[in-house]
């Protein structure tokens, strides 16, 4: 769709976010299965549940905007997931592989934080407080997941990987 105004840009990015999150619901179980560290595996499993809720929130916003969310494919997320799959396929020390999984996951989180932050700002500008609230919940979850991954990497996984 050729964006003509901010509302069109909002819908386009909303569709992108929906595509990204639905792709992620398929990737997170693979990442969890590849994680050696139990805390990392649990973090991926928890984020899968959050991601499923984020998909539902995006569907709510889509209904409010009367837009079809299935019109875009998020190529950025496709690439980020492909990078994660490369790490999953590596034959590496389990701790090093876990460090790589965190790096891949944080790239995803940073992309999602940027996306949700922009969507929240645009929703506010467009006078869509309900959409801003729903999207803001997802933004907060993405930031919390990023912080959790950072703590896990810095407190345990990176040190174990470096010691080998």
Contact map, one row per residue, 1 for C-alpha under 8 A:
11100000000100000000000000000000000000000000000000000000000000000000000000000000000000000000000000000000000000000000000000000000000000000000000000000000000000000000
11110001000000000000000000000000000000000000000000000000000000000000000000000000000000000000000000000000000000000000000000000000000000000000000000000000000000000000
11111101100100000000000000000000000000000000000000000000000000000000000000000000000000000000000000000000000000000000000000000000000000000000000000000000000000000000
01111101100000000000000000000000000000000000000000000000000000000000000000000000000000000000000000000000000000000000000000000000000000000000000000000000000000000000
00111111100000000000000000000000000000000000000000000000000000000000000000000000000000000000000000000000000000000000000000000000000000000000000000000000000000000000
00111111110000000000000000000000000000000000000000000000000000000000000000000000000000000000000000000000000000000000000001000100000000000000000000000000000000000000
00001111111000000000000000000000000000000000000000000000000000000000000000000000000000000000000000000000000000000000000000000100000000000000000000000000000000000000
01111111111100000000000000000000000000000000000000000000000000000000000000000000000000000000000000000000000000000000000000000000000000000000000000000000000000000000
00111111111110000000000000000000000000000000000000000000000000000000000000000000000000000000000000000000000000000000000000000000000000000000000000000000000000000000
00000111111111000000000000000000000000000000000000000000000000000000000000000000000000000000000000000000000000000000001001100000000000000000000000000000000000000000
00000011111111100000000000000000000000000000000000000000000000001010000000000000000000000000000000000000000000000000000000000000000000000000000000000000000000000000
10100001111111110000000000000000000000000000000000000000000000000000000100000000000000000000000000000000000000000000000000000000000000000000000000000000000000000000
00000000111111111000000000000000000000000000000000000000000000000000000000000000000000000000000000000000000000000010001000000000000000000000000000000000000000000000
00000000011111111100000000000000000000000000000000000000010001000000100000000000000000000000000000000000000000000000001000000000000000000000000000000000000000000000
00000000001111111110000000000000000000000000000000000000000000000001111110000000000000000000000000000000000000000000000000000000000000000000000000000000000000000000
00000000000111111111000000000000000000000000000000000000000000000000000111000000000000000000000000000000000000000000000000000000000000000000000000000000000000000000
00000000000011111111100000000000000000000000000000000000010000000000000001000000000000000000000000000000000000010011000000000000000000000000000000000000000000000000
00000000000001111111110000000000000000000000000000000010011000000000110000000000000000000000000000000000000000000000000000000000000000000000000000000000000000000000
00000000000000111111111000000000000000000000000000000000000000000000110111000000000000000000000000000000000000000000000000000000000000000000000000000000000000000000
00000000000000011111111100000000000000000000000000000000000000000000000011001100000000000000000000000000000000000000000000000000000000000000000000000000000000000000
00000000000000001111111110000000000000000000000000110110000000000000000000000000000000000000000000000000000000000000000000000000000000000000000000000000000000000000
00000000000000000111111111000000000000000000000000010010000000000000000000000000000000000000000000000000000000000000000000000000000000000000000000000000000000000000
00000000000000000011111111100000000000000000000000000000000000000000000000001100000000000000000000000000000000000000000000000000000000000000000000000000000000000000
00000000000000000001111111110000000000000000000100100000000000000000000000001000100000000000000000000000000000000000000000000000000000000000000000000000000000000000
00000000000000000000111111111000000000000000000100110000000000000000000000000000000000000000000000000000000000000000000000000000000000000000000000000000000000000000
00000000000000000000011111111100000000000000000000000000000000000000000000000000000000000000000000000000000000000000000000000000000000000000000000000000000000000000
00000000000000000000001111111110000000000000000000000000000000000000000000000000100000000000000000000000000000000000000000000000000000000000000000000000000000000000
00000000000000000000000111111111000000000001101100000000000000000000000000000000000000000000000000000000000000000000000000000000000000000000000000000000000000000000
00000000000000000000000011111111100000000001100100000000000000000000000000000000000000000000000000000000000000000000000000000000000000000000000000000000000000000000
00000000000000000000000001111111110000000000000000000000000000000000000000000000000000010000000000000000000000000000000000000000000000000000000000000000000000000000
00000000000000000000000000111111111000001001000000000000000000000000000000000000000100010000000000001000000000000000000000000000000000000000000000000000000000000000
00000000000000000000000000011111111000011101100000000000000000000000000000000000000000000000000000000000000000000000000000000000000000000000000000000000000000000000
00000000000000000000000000001111111000001000000000000000000000000000000000000000000000000000000000000000000000000000000000000000000000000000000000000000000000000000
00000000000000000000000000000111111100000000000000000000000000000000000000000000000000010000000000000000000000000000000000000000000000000000000000000000000000000000
00000000000000000000000000000011111111011000000000000000000000000000000000000000000000000000010011001000000000000000000000000000000000000000000000000000000000000000
00000000000000000000000000000000011111011000000000000000000000000000000000000000000000000000011001000000000000000000000000000000000000000000000000000000000000000000
00000000000000000000000000000000001111111000000000000000000000000000000000000000000000000000001001000000000000000000000000000000000000000000000000000000000010000000
00000000000000000000000000000000001111111100000000000000000000000000000000000000000000000000000000000000000000000000000000000000000000000000000000000000000000000000
00000000000000000000000000000000000011111110000000000000000000000000000000000000000000000000000000000000000000000000000000000000000000000000000000000001000000000000
00000000000000000000000000000001001111111111000000000000000000000000000000000000000000000000000001000000000000000000000000000000000000000000000000001001000000000000
00000000000000000000000000000011101111111111100000000000000000000000000000000000000000000000000000000000000000000000000000000000000000000000000000000000000000000000
00000000000000000000000000000001000001111111110000000000000000000000000000000000000000000000000000000000000000000000000000000000000000000000000000000000000000000000
00000000000000000000000000000000000000111111111000000000000000000000000000000000000000000000000000000000000000000000000000000000000000000000000010011000000000000000
00000000000000000000000000011011000000011111111100000000000000000000000000000000000000000000000000000000000000000000000000000000000000000000000000000000000000000000
00000000000000000000000000011001000000001111111110000000000000000000000000000000000000000000000000000000000000000000000000000000000000000000000000000000000000000000
00000000000000000000000000000000000000000111111111000000000000000000000000000000000000000000000000000000000000000000000000000000000000000000000000000000000000000000
00000000000000000000000000010000000000000011111111100000000000000000000000000000000000000000000000000000000000000000000000000000000000000000000010000000000000000000
00000000000000000000000110011000000000000001111111110000000000000000000000000000000000000000000000000000000000000000000000000000000000000000000000000000000000000000
00000000000000000000000000000000000000000000111111111000000000000000000000000000000000000000000000000000000000000000000000000000000000000000000000000000000000000000
00000000000000000000000000000000000000000000011111111100000000000000000000000000000000000000000000000000000000000000000000000000000000000000100000000000000000000000
00000000000000000000100110000000000000000000001111111110000000000000000000000000000000000000000000000000000000000000000000000000000000000000000000000000000000000000
00000000000000000000110010000000000000000000000111111111000000000000000000000000000000000000000000000000000000000000000000000000000000000000000000000000000000000000
00000000000000000000000000000000000000000000000011111111100000000000000000000000000000000000000000000000000000000000000000000000000000000000000000000000000000000000
00000000000000000000100000000000000000000000000001111111110000000000000000000000000000000000000000000000000000000000000000000000000000000100000000000000000000000000
00000000000000000100110000000000000000000000000000111111111000000000000000000000000000000000000000000000000000000000000000000000000000000000000000000000000000000000
00000000000000000000000000000000000000000000000000011111111100000000000000000000000000000000000000000000000000000000000000000000000000000000000000000000000000000000
00000000000000000000000000000000000000000000000000001111111110000000000000000000000000000000000000000000000000000000000000000000000001100000000000000000000000000000
00000000000001001100000000000000000000000000000000000111111111000000000000000000000000000000000000000000000000000000000000000000000001100000000000000000000000000000
00000000000000000100000000000000000000000000000000000011111111100000100000000000000000000000000000000000000000000000000000000000000000000000000000000000000000000000
00000000000000000000000000000000000000000000000000000001111111110000000000000000000000000000000000000000000000000000000000000000000000000000000000000000000000000000
00000000000000000000000000000000000000000000000000000000111111111000000000000000000000000000000000000000000000000000000000000000001001000000000000000000000000000000
00000000000001000000000000000000000000000000000000000000011111111111100000000000000000000000000000000000000000000000000000000000000000000000000000000000000000000000
00000000000000000000000000000000000000000000000000000000001111111110000000000000000000000000000000000000000000000000000000000000000000000000000000000000000000000000
00000000000000000000000000000000000000000000000000000000000111111110000000000000000000000000000000000000000000000000000000000000001000000000000000000000000000000000
00000000001000000000000000000000000000000000000000000000000011111110000000000000000000000000000000000000000000000000000000000000000000000000000000000000000000000000
00000000000000000000000000000000000000000000000000000000000001111111000000000000000000000000000000000000000000000000000000000000000000000000000000000000000000000000
00000000001000000000000000000000000000000000000000000000000001111111100000000000000000000000000000000000000000000000000000000000000000000000000000000000000000000000
00000000000000100000000000000000000000000000000000000000000001000111111000000000000000000000000000000000000000000000000000000000000000000000000000000000000000000000
00000000000001100110000000000000000000000000000000000000001001000011111100000000000000000000000000000000000000000000000000000000000000000000000000000000000000000000
00000000000000100110000000000000000000000000000000000000000000000001111110000000000000000000000000000000000000000000000000000000000000000000000000000000000000000000
00000000000000100000000000000000000000000000000000000000000000000001111110000000000000000000000000000000000000000000000000000000000000000000000000000000000000000000
00000000000100110010000000000000000000000000000000000000000000000000111111000000000000000000000000000000000000000000000000000000000000000000000000000000000000000000
00000000000000110011000000000000000000000000000000000000000000000000011111100000000000000000000000000000000000000000000000000000000000000000000000000000000000000000
00000000000000011011000000000000000000000000000000000000000000000000000111111100000000000000000000000000000000000000000000000000000000000000000000000000000000000000
00000000000000000000000000000000000000000000000000000000000000000000000011111110000000000000000000000000000000000000000000000000000000000000000000000000000000000000
00000000000000000000000000000000000000000000000000000000000000000000000001111111000000000000000000000000000000000000000000000000000000000000000000000000000000000000
00000000000000000001001100000000000000000000000000000000000000000000000001111111100000000000000000000000000100000000000000000000000000000000000000000000000000000000
00000000000000000001001000000000000000000000000000000000000000000000000001111111110000000000000000000000000000000000000000000000000000000000000000000000000000000000
00000000000000000000000000000000000000000000000000000000000000000000000000111111111000000000000000000000000000000000000000000000000000000000000000000000000000000000
00000000000000000000000000000000000000000000000000000000000000000000000000011111111100000000000000000001001100000000000000000000000000000000000000000000000000000000
00000000000000000000000100100000000000000000000000000000000000000000000000001111111110000000000000000001000100000000000000000000000000000000000000000000000000000000
00000000000000000000000000000000000000000000000000000000000000000000000000000111111111000000000000000000000000000000000000000000000000000000000000000000000000000000
00000000000000000000000000000000000000000000000000000000000000000000000000000011111111100000000000000001000000000000000000000000000000000000000000000000000000000000
00000000000000000000000000000010000000000000000000000000000000000000000000000001111111110000000000001001100000000000000000000000000000000000000000000000000000000000
00000000000000000000000000000000000000000000000000000000000000000000000000000000111111111000000000000000000000000000000000000000000000000000000000000000000000000000
00000000000000000000000000000000000000000000000000000000000000000000000000000000011111111100000000000000000000000000000000000000000000000000000000000000000000000000
00000000000000000000000000000000000000000000000000000000000000000000000000000000001111111100000010011000000000000000000000000000000000000000000000000000000000000000
00000000000000000000000000000110010000000000000000000000000000000000000000000000000111111100000010001000000000000000000000000000000000000000000000000000000000000000
00000000000000000000000000000000000000000000000000000000000000000000000000000000000011111110000000000000000000000000000000000000000000000000000000000000000000000000
00000000000000000000000000000000000000000000000000000000000000000000000000000000000001111111000010000000000000000000000000000000000000000000000000000000000000000000
00000000000000000000000000000000000000000000000000000000000000000000000000000000000000001111100000000000000000000000000000000000000000000000000000000000000000000000
00000000000000000000000000000000000000000000000000000000000000000000000000000000000000000111110110000000000000000000000000000000000000000000000000000000000000000000
00000000000000000000000000000000000000000000000000000000000000000000000000000000000000000011111110000000000000000000000000000000000000000000000000000000000000001000
00000000000000000000000000000000001100000000000000000000000000000000000000000000000000000001111111000000000000000000000000000000000000000000000000000000000000000000
00000000000000000000000000000000000110000000000000000000000000000000000000000000000000000000111111100000000000000000000000000000000000000000000000000000000011011000
00000000000000000000000000000000000000000000000000000000000000000000000000000000000000000001111111110000000000000000000000000000000000000000000000000000000011011100
00000000000000000000000000000000001000000000000000000000000000000000000000000000000000110101111111111000000000000000000000000000000000000000000000000000000000000000
00000000000000000000000000000000001110010000000000000000000000000000000000000000000000000000011111111100000000000000000000000000000000000000000000000000000010000000
00000000000000000000000000000000000000000000000000000000000000000000000000000000000000000000001111111110000000000000000000000000000000000000000000000000100011001000
00000000000000000000000000000000000000000000000000000000000000000000000000000000000000100000000111111111000000000000000000000000000000000000000000000000000000000000
00000000000000000000000000000010001000000000000000000000000000000000000000000000000100110000000011111111100000000000000000000000000000000000000000000000000000000000
00000000000000000000000000000000000000000000000000000000000000000000000000000000000000000000000001111111110000000000000000000000000000000000000000001000100000000000
00000000000000000000000000000000000000000000000000000000000000000000000000000000000000000000000000111111111000000000000000000000000000000000000000000000000000000000
00000000000000000000000000000000000000000000000000000000000000000000000000000001101100000000000000011111111100000000000000000000000000000000000000000000000000000000
00000000000000000000000000000000000000000000000000000000000000000000000000000000000100000000000000001111111110000000000000000000000000000000000000000000000000000000
00000000000000000000000000000000000000000000000000000000000000000000000000000000000000000000000000000111111111000000000000000000000000000000000001001000000000000000
00000000000000000000000000000000000000000000000000000000000000000000000000000001000000000000000000000011111111100000000000000000000000000000000000000000000000000000
00000000000000000000000000000000000000000000000000000000000000000000000000001001100000000000000000000001111111110000000000000000000000000000000000000000000000000000
00000000000000000000000000000000000000000000000000000000000000000000000000000000000000000000000000000000111111111000000000000000000000000000011011000000000000000000
00000000000000000000000000000000000000000000000000000000000000000000000000000000000000000000000000000000011111111100000000000000000000000000000001000000000000000000
00000000000000000000000000000000000000000000000000000000000000000000000000000000000000000000000000000000001111111110000000000000000000000000000000000000000000000000
00000000000000001000000000000000000000000000000000000000000000000000000000000000000000000000000000000000000111111111000000000000000000000010010000000000000000000000
00000000000000000000000000000000000000000000000000000000000000000000000000000000000000000000000000000000000011111111100000000000000000000010011000000000000000000000
00000000000000000000000000000000000000000000000000000000000000000000000000000000000000000000000000000000000001111111110000000000000000000000000000000000000000000000
00000000000010001000000000000000000000000000000000000000000000000000000000000000000000000000000000000000000000111111111000000000000000000000000000000000000000000000
00000000000000001000000000000000000000000000000000000000000000000000000000000000000000000000000000000000000000011111111100000000000000110110000000000000000000000000
00000000000000000000000000000000000000000000000000000000000000000000000000000000000000000000000000000000000000001111111110000000000000010010000000000000000000000000
00000000000000000000000000000000000000000000000000000000000000000000000000000000000000000000000000000000000000000111111111000000000000000000000000000000000000000000
00000000010011000000000000000000000000000000000000000000000000000000000000000000000000000000000000000000000000000011111111100000000100100000000000000000000000000000
00000000000000000000000000000000000000000000000000000000000000000000000000000000000000000000000000000000000000000001111111110000001110110000000000000000000000000000
00000000000000000000000000000000000000000000000000000000000000000000000000000000000000000000000000000000000000000000111111111000000100000000000000000000000000000000
00000100010000000000000000000000000000000000000000000000000000000000000000000000000000000000000000000000000000000000011111111100000000000000000000000000000000000000
00000000010000000000000000000000000000000000000000000000000000000000000000000000000000000000000000000000000000000000001111111111101100000000000000000000000000000000
00000000000000000000000000000000000000000000000000000000000000000000000000000000000000000000000000000000000000000000000111111111100100000000000000000000000000000000
00000000000000000000000000000000000000000000000000000000000000000000000000000000000000000000000000000000000000000000000011111111000000000000000000000000000000000000
00000110000000000000000000000000000000000000000000000000000000000000000000000000000000000000000000000000000000000000000001111111000000000000000000000000000000000000
00000000000000000000000000000000000000000000000000000000000000000000000000000000000000000000000000000000000000000000000000111111100000000000000000000000000000000000
00000000000000000000000000000000000000000000000000000000000000000000000000000000000000000000000000000000000000000000000000111111111100000000000000000000000000000000
00000000000000000000000000000000000000000000000000000000000000000000000000000000000000000000000000000000000000000000000000110011111110000000000000000000000000000000
00000000000000000000000000000000000000000000000000000000000000000000000000000000000000000000000000000000000000000000000000000001111111000000000000000000000000000000
00000000000000000000000000000000000000000000000000000000000010010000000000000000000000000000000000000000000000000000000100100001111111100000000000000000000000000000
00000000000000000000000000000000000000000000000000000000000000000000000000000000000000000000000000000000000000000000001110110001111111110000000000000000000000000000
00000000000000000000000000000000000000000000000000000000000000000000000000000000000000000000000000000000000000000000000100000000111111111000000000000000000000000000
00000000000000000000000000000000000000000000000000000000110010000000000000000000000000000000000000000000000000000000000000000000011111111100000000000000000000000000
00000000000000000000000000000000000000000000000000000000110000000000000000000000000000000000000000000000000000000001001100000000001111111110000000000000000000000000
00000000000000000000000000000000000000000000000000000000000000000000000000000000000000000000000000000000000000000001100100000000000111111111000000000000000000000000
00000000000000000000000000000000000000000000000000000000000000000000000000000000000000000000000000000000000000000000000000000000000011111111100000000000000000000000
00000000000000000000000000000000000000000000000000000100000000000000000000000000000000000000000000000000000000000001000000000000000001111111110000000000000000000000
00000000000000000000000000000000000000000000000000000000000000000000000000000000000000000000000000000000000000011001100000000000000000111111111000000000000000000000
00000000000000000000000000000000000000000000000000000000000000000000000000000000000000000000000000000000000000000000000000000000000000011111111100000000000000000000
00000000000000000000000000000000000000000000000001000000000000000000000000000000000000000000000000000000000000000000000000000000000000001111111110000000000000000000
00000000000000000000000000000000000000000000000000000000000000000000000000000000000000000000000000000000000010011000000000000000000000000111111111000000000000000000
00000000000000000000000000000000000000000000000000000000000000000000000000000000000000000000000000000000000010001000000000000000000000000011111111100000000000000000
00000000000000000000000000000000000000000000000000000000000000000000000000000000000000000000000000000000000000000000000000000000000000000001111111110000000000000000
00000000000000000000000000000000000000000010001000000000000000000000000000000000000000000000000000000000000010000000000000000000000000000000111111111000000000000000
00000000000000000000000000000000000000000000000000000000000000000000000000000000000000000000000000000000010011000000000000000000000000000000011111111100000000000000
00000000000000000000000000000000000000000000000000000000000000000000000000000000000000000000000000000000000000000000000000000000000000000000001111111110000000000000
00000000000000000000000000000000000000000010000000000000000000000000000000000000000000000000000000000000000000000000000000000000000000000000000111111111000000000000
00000000000000000000000000000000000000010010000000000000000000000000000000000000000000000000000000000100010000000000000000000000000000000000000011111111100000000000
00000000000000000000000000000000000000000000000000000000000000000000000000000000000000000000000000000000000000000000000000000000000000000000000001111111110000000000
00000000000000000000000000000000000000000000000000000000000000000000000000000000000000000000000000000000000000000000000000000000000000000000000000111111111000000000
00000000000000000000000000000000000000110000000000000000000000000000000000000000000000000000000000000000000000000000000000000000000000000000000000011111111110000000
00000000000000000000000000000000000000000000000000000000000000000000000000000000000000000000000000100100000000000000000000000000000000000000000000001111111111100000
00000000000000000000000000000000000000000000000000000000000000000000000000000000000000000000000000000000000000000000000000000000000000000000000000000111111111100000
00000000000000000000000000000000000000000000000000000000000000000000000000000000000000000000000000000000000000000000000000000000000000000000000000000011111111100000
00000000000000000000000000000000000000000000000000000000000000000000000000000000000000000000000000000000000000000000000000000000000000000000000000000001111111110000
00000000000000000000000000000000000010000000000000000000000000000000000000000000000000000000001101100000000000000000000000000000000000000000000000000001111111111000
00000000000000000000000000000000000000000000000000000000000000000000000000000000000000000000001100100000000000000000000000000000000000000000000000000000111111111100
00000000000000000000000000000000000000000000000000000000000000000000000000000000000000000000000000000000000000000000000000000000000000000000000000000000111111111110
00000000000000000000000000000000000000000000000000000000000000000000000000000000000000000000001100000000000000000000000000000000000000000000000000000000000111111111
00000000000000000000000000000000000000000000000000000000000000000000000000000000000000000000101100100000000000000000000000000000000000000000000000000000000011111111
00000000000000000000000000000000000000000000000000000000000000000000000000000000000000000000000100000000000000000000000000000000000000000000000000000000000001111111
00000000000000000000000000000000000000000000000000000000000000000000000000000000000000000000000000000000000000000000000000000000000000000000000000000000000000111111
00000000000000000000000000000000000000000000000000000000000000000000000000000000000000000000000000000000000000000000000000000000000000000000000000000000000000011111
